[in-house]
Amino acid sequence: MRPFIRMLTPVLFVLMALTLSGCGEQFIVLDPKGPIGESQKDLIYISTILCAIVIVPVLILTAVIVWRYRDKPGSKASYKPNWEHSTKLEITWWGIPIVIILILAIVTVRYTHMLEPSKALASDKKPITIQVTSMDWKWLFKYPEEGIATVNYIKIPEDVPVKFQLTSDTAMNSFWIPQLGGQLYSMSGMAMTLHLQADEQGSYFGSGANFNGRDFAQMTFTVDATSEEEYKSWIEEVKSTSPALTMEGYEKLTEPGSSEVMLFSSFPVGLFEKIVTQYINGDGGAHQQHGSEPASEDADTADSAAANDESGTDNNAHHHGGH
């Protein structure tokens, strides 16, 4: 029985590794398509290599020691019952981990500062702004400068920075586009800022990274990165062919439940500011957090966009549709 267990153990470890790896599915986090995702991939690799310098030798030595010093007839392993100290060994197994931890700390601090979510990306192109609202269980995206809104769908031009402003209508969630960058929380009463960019045209997976109830698995969305010409054409198409998002329509969206992709040619005046400030307790402003900014910064732009739609004027004359 014991030999059978010894033979079975490696097989079980292999099966566990295949199960956890998704049986060969692509690790999209390690296939970044933007500057933030690329830097975060580098940090993952550096951290993994530094940790492996300690972990791999320890695992190998553990196996060697167990095998060499096992109890067996005729064992030739040295027997030193009175041995208790070795300065060289003490320096080795304490010194190497300390040095690695110091290196890892320096690298982590450097990348943490460099990848601060609210820091604007260096680019000669003007960023576009997308206001993100997490709901139960769907995502609402508003383009305040273009005056349109979508549900569970984002389209952006390639090589153009995107400034995401995040908030939540209800419970806290986590906004995540793995191939473009790490996640950032969306929270009620806050307008958090996240800067990302897609360096290549393509279709990218996005989702909520928090468990937040019955349909949390349906909180996914698609991000299409296209040419600037195609992006402008899409904006005009949405304006001319999609219905407006009314306040009644928004209230309907806030009802718990999943949703298909939806497109809207306009949205109510001051909607993002209304969502952020809906839980104010008379203190004169929404709660703020590191990396956040006042909700009203782009709300005025959104007000102009929606008001422009309602007055029947030409959106193209007022909005910056071609960033």
Steps between C-alpha positions, in 0.01 A plus 500: 500500500778742593682470160168565325447823699854614415433448130160669515615818674689654201204422273264684735728804505506507119120475484465782753736721298304437180172579675626827647654605169168465316633207293716716278279808469677825420616706797375835374666690786834390353396613151469878555393740225570831671779685685351445846438130442854462361658657809285289730606186314864596556431540872336156511803341329753678722313406819462139388869463417610654830269272697612197297863565605392405853217258440654274234826418687302441823267253326791322333700479823194375686463211258874424506517501881191283538640250252862499621428482872207262488513201733622199306733205559863574418454876475832681440370847594716671763363488856580802721274495808697780673506745204313822579643799311660609172582867444520453123159336483343763728634781282376322188143425602450837669708725275362398160130547595575838663678625187217375277235664720688832482524476120133404477403795722694747285354362177146499639521859627639617167228330296226604743595865455540463123164322459292733721151464342416872512823602325438614143682308227767676297361555152479768232132412455220640714345228720134412472287479814268212582287509814444152643216398732477150645151367572331174596603334267609707203730786398387843379754699296450867415707702254450856631687672217319304230163501676429126463466208742528122482429198717757218517696630201792738444657619177825698507758613242840331506803690631277756672502527881168433669406666826249281683302659784356226720211496742235255618125528518478238776756257636874538449639321198828472313551625143750286309624473142781242546690566175502876550573527873421406854168538676373802692206506739177683421336628819186691588556868571840505330630584155822301462731554202674235290713571191544225241590470133477237226809484278343260252167462329304207635219379721580475870321335789383709795318405818422570861760333720284487814247242619194716551190287481290274284604608147855616569626262229294694243679828576722477194550742215693529175754770418559551128808700406476635145648765275408860577299520176295194594453636852364831365267316262370288787427811708300654216315173440399472866380862502290454190355151551474433874230612746564749778556383857230670705488529876226237499726278292783548744278410795409184312870417457556533876263211564697183588557275202742432215479679165593466136702765316306826464586828321356847569526820297483722812452484876339717770656825611743458792449124525854414612500768769157384616628141538812604690319733741184296561615388846614840632394556861481876480876555541522697178696251294560138417766304686834502325792259490858495375495522123145635491378831371185709525216349303401837362818539295354322200138523607477848349618358170244221528230759579589692186493182293159392626357851487626537145316183403181616669504842327524335161830662403769322307722296731790518259516876534544481875677173598853387440413183311841445348769468763 
